[in-house]
Amino acid sequence: DGKIFAMLVKDRLVVKLPAARVEALVGEDVGEAFDPGHGRIQREWLSVSGADPAQWHALATESEAFVAKRRR
């Protein structure tokens, strides 16, 4: 429905997930909370480095489902 759920920013995958899930993934060293460059961390966005296709696919799929459920 035209909602952004994942994007590439400076060769990193950035996905939208629930804030608690982002915190958990940051704690597991999967990625870091996304800062779009102005010093304001986005709680529901995770930035992932590396290029593991299976991990990126899983995170993008999870993100797509999360954003689809949030329709208003």
Secondary structure, 3 states (H helix, E strand, C coil): CCCCCEEEECCEEEEECCHHHHHHHHHCCCCEEECCCCCCCEEEEEEECCCCHHHHHHHHHHHHHHHHHCCC
